[in-house]
Amino acid sequence: MTVPPEPLAVSPTASASPTAWDRWRLRWHFEQHRRRPDGFQLHGHHHHNYVVELREPLASIVQEAPGRLGKFRTPLETVQVLPRVWHEGDVLRALRPALPGVPRVLITIGRRALHSYVEGAALSETAPPGTPLGDETLRRIASLFGDLAEVPAESLPRLPAEWSSDGDSARFLQNLADFAHHEVHLRNRPRFGALFRELGIPDDAMERFSRDAKLLHDRPYSLLHADIHRANLVRRKDGGLALVDWECALFGDPLHDLATHLVRMEYTAEEQRRMTGLWRREMRRRGLADRLVGMESDLRVYLDFEYAQSVFPDTIRAARALPADAGRSDFEVAAASVHRALRRAEAALELRGVPDHAHVEEALRSWHRDRQPPPRRLPAVRRGPRGR
């Protein structure tokens, strides 16, 4: 499921539709800002983000104060692990009334966009993976989940006609499993299939979840961010938490959002249990106990699915990141990432065993060698007849 690129659009607060000349000028100012050397980069799996001060006349065009920071977002060619049902800009515009802390869309030009920048420090900077966050931060995150669950469905952008019906948890997980199988596994098998096989990743990895989906309890759907991890949680100067990077947003079973969060946050075991309890309490506090039906068994299914499907993008990203002249340290880093993904997915994928680090590294080296172009051969020197 692919969402077409957005057309050129200016902030919805702009007073009039731009003329052709205005559009050309807008693109010019956009590109000039995007290429300025005085900004800073933010790295992510899905977008290249460049943050820079907004200057005139672009600041006035997008109705932002000169000197405020803007974030230019350019999609990366990367592994898409979830179906995209909405444009990120459409989601943000729909969320502003309900969640005023989300970034504001200032401009969209084709696939590129300019958003307002949420100032603060990402949790990945102040508390790296594995670092305890503390009860107050966990409570704030649980409250964000509650805010998502209360966003009215009718305020969200229109869903594709083929999207699963509200409350059909079985169909929702089936859709995710089908997407992971066809669009992540099979689409990348021509290039990475030999590596998958060498690592012991089964070809039917997603079939189990097609079966398990039928056992899920029905739960009302809600808005899902689908990528709530430390780098996407920003602690603002006022102490509050803001949620950024909404390109993966979905409408579906809220337990999926909780499961992806628990896996990607890399909590300590104790804080993972605590977060699960706070999420349950938050749903009850807001009168959303129907989200908790079958939670004990169904959350385990979604956790297993997240561990299992993550093997594909983690392996592909690690292999892709290897430079042509990869050295020992490059292969060690890539092997560590892949080995960790395999260990976490061992039970979910029902693997007979996980290859050790050395085996994973050798598999990556073999794949890497096969992908390199053959050395160029110099043409033979033709010698003419010797003179007398």
HUDAFEN-V886758 format. One record per residue. RES is the residue in three letters. BURIAL is I if it has 16 or more other ideal C-beta (glycine too) atoms within 10 Angstrom, else O. Layout:
res: [RES | RES]
burial: [BURIAL | BURIAL]
This chain:
res: [MET | THR | VAL | PRO | PRO | GLU | PRO | LEU | ALA | VAL | SER | PRO | THR | ALA | SER | ALA | SER | PRO | THR | ALA | TRP | ASP | ARG | TRP | ARG | LEU | ARG | TRP | HIS | PHE | GLU | GLN | HIS | ARG | ARG | ARG | PRO | ASP | GLY | PHE | GLN | LEU | HIS | GLY | HIS | HIS | HIS | HIS | ASN | TYR | VAL | VAL | GLU | LEU | ARG | GLU | PRO | LEU | ALA | SER | ILE | VAL | GLN | GLU | ALA | PRO | GLY | ARG | LEU | GLY | LYS | PHE | ARG | THR | PRO | LEU | GLU | THR | VAL | GLN | VAL | LEU | PRO | ARG | VAL | TRP | HIS | GLU | GLY | ASP | VAL | LEU | ARG | ALA | LEU | ARG | PRO | ALA | LEU | PRO | GLY | VAL | PRO | ARG | VAL | LEU | ILE | THR | ILE | GLY | ARG | ARG | ALA | LEU | HIS | SER | TYR | VAL | GLU | GLY | ALA | ALA | LEU | SER | GLU | THR | ALA | PRO | PRO | GLY | THR | PRO | LEU | GLY | ASP | GLU | THR | LEU | ARG | ARG | ILE | ALA | SER | LEU | PHE | GLY | ASP | LEU | ALA | GLU | VAL | PRO | ALA | GLU | SER | LEU | PRO | ARG | LEU | PRO | ALA | GLU | TRP | SER | SER | ASP | GLY | ASP | SER | ALA | ARG | PHE | LEU | GLN | ASN | LEU | ALA | ASP | PHE | ALA | HIS | HIS | GLU | VAL | HIS | LEU | ARG | ASN | ARG | PRO | ARG | PHE | GLY | ALA | LEU | PHE | ARG | GLU | LEU | GLY | ILE | PRO | ASP | ASP | ALA | MET | GLU | ARG | PHE | SER | ARG | ASP | ALA | LYS | LEU | LEU | HIS | ASP | ARG | PRO | TYR | SER | LEU | LEU | HIS | ALA | ASP | ILE | HIS | ARG | ALA | ASN | LEU | VAL | ARG | ARG | LYS | ASP | GLY | GLY | LEU | ALA | LEU | VAL | ASP | TRP | GLU | CYS | ALA | LEU | PHE | GLY | ASP | PRO | LEU | HIS | ASP | LEU | ALA | THR | HIS | LEU | VAL | ARG | MET | GLU | TYR | THR | ALA | GLU | GLU | GLN | ARG | ARG | MET | THR | GLY | LEU | TRP | ARG | ARG | GLU | MET | ARG | ARG | ARG | GLY | LEU | ALA | ASP | ARG | LEU | VAL | GLY | MET | GLU | SER | ASP | LEU | ARG | VAL | TYR | LEU | ASP | PHE | GLU | TYR | ALA | GLN | SER | VAL | PHE | PRO | ASP | THR | ILE | ARG | ALA | ALA | ARG | ALA | LEU | PRO | ALA | ASP | ALA | GLY | ARG | SER | ASP | PHE | GLU | VAL | ALA | ALA | ALA | SER | VAL | HIS | ARG | ALA | LEU | ARG | ARG | ALA | GLU | ALA | ALA | LEU | GLU | LEU | ARG | GLY | VAL | PRO | ASP | HIS | ALA | HIS | VAL | GLU | GLU | ALA | LEU | ARG | SER | TRP | HIS | ARG | ASP | ARG | GLN | PRO | PRO | PRO | ARG | ARG | LEU | PRO | ALA | VAL | ARG | ARG | GLY | PRO | ARG | GLY | ARG]
burial: [O | O | O | O | O | I | O | O | I | I | I | O | O | O | O | O | O | O | O | O | O | O | O | O | O | I | O | O | I | I | O | O | I | I | O | O | O | O | I | O | O | I | O | I | I | I | I | O | I | I | O | I | O | I | O | O | O | I | I | O | I | I | O | I | O | O | O | O | O | I | I | I | I | O | I | O | O | O | I | I | I | I | I | I | I | I | I | I | I | I | I | I | I | I | I | O | O | O | I | O | I | I | I | I | I | I | I | I | I | O | O | I | I | I | I | I | I | I | O | I | O | I | I | I | O | O | I | O | O | O | O | O | I | O | O | O | I | I | O | I | I | I | I | I | I | I | I | I | I | O | I | O | O | O | O | I | O | O | I | O | O | O | I | I | O | O | I | I | I | I | I | I | I | I | I | I | I | O | I | I | I | O | I | I | I | O | O | I | O | O | O | I | O | O | I | I | O | I | I | I | I | O | O | O | I | I | O | I | I | O | O | I | I | O | O | I | O | I | I | O | I | I | I | I | I | I | I | I | I | I | I | I | I | I | I | O | O | O | O | O | I | I | I | I | I | I | I | I | I | I | I | I | I | I | I | I | I | I | I | I | I | I | I | I | I | O | I | O | O | O | I | I | O | I | I | I | O | I | I | I | O | I | I | O | O | O | O | I | O | O | I | I | O | O | I | O | O | I | I | O | I | I | I | I | I | I | I | I | I | I | I | I | I | I | I | I | I | I | I | O | O | I | O | O | O | I | O | O | O | I | I | O | O | I | I | O | I | I | I | I | I | I | O | I | I | I | O | I | I | O | I | O | O | I | I | O | O | O | O | I | I | O | I | I | I | O | I | I | O | O | O | O | O | O | O | O | O | O | O | O | O | O | O | O | O | O | O | O]
